[in-house]
Amino acid sequence: MKKFFAVIFAVLLVCFLNVIGFAQELNEYPPTGEFKSINSRDDNRSPPPWGFLGWEDRVLKKGPLAPSVNDRDALKGFLREPNTGLIRLLPHELYDNQSSPVAKKLNIRGGGAYYSFVHLTHAFGYGSDIELDHNKLSAGFGGADYGMLTNLGDVPLEQITWADMRVKEIATYRPARTQTEARAEQWLLLNLHLGKTFDGLHYQGSVPVKANSTYLLRSIVYRISNVLVAFRLVRQDTDGSVIIAWKLLKRYHIPELKWNK
């Protein structure tokens, strides 16, 4: 009798694990863009790595990384929406320098040139999704991590939603699952003559800065985050920094990577 119940228990356990696996697959690629609102105190975000000390507010109001009062006022209505924010990125080549007095005042790794749309931080290495470097916006900064960007042109950011046909294919893109596949994606995206095409739009790992332009970003940071973001480059300041209004369209299941032996 004990053997019989043991067999029944084993069968039920296998069925339960299969259901969990199926649910996880659905969670990774859901049919809609609905997800919990994210802000600076939201527990829905994945735990921050490497002894992270804290998240920033969605819109900073003080310090060298804060957008101006005029920027905040002009986008007040947009920023009332969930999963939105307003940031300033500082030029990597100017501020991520130990001899720079600005970098010392910031006391932040990466000099304010990076940003994570999940962990809401400019600190480099905490799931960074985007970088400003030599008047270009880039994605993918370590190991097998990679990202892809495209410029939609002067399109209102409010128009870009999960249901927009311009995000249909990029929204269902499945991240590479092995180191070899990830390296191949990196090579394509960093090659100026190749890149990738989704929804008729050309994506690359780095694109030029252009004011009054709206961009799409798909960022894959293994074991940390996997997001689809629409953002608008509102303006470029006199010091080369850029003001970016962003909207998180989708957070996906955190990707894992199978490393080559």
Summary of the structure (lengths in Angstrom):
residues: 261
radius of gyration: 20.2
end to end distance: 45.4
largest distance: 80.0
contacts: 779
relative contact order: 0.16
helix: 26%
strand: 26%
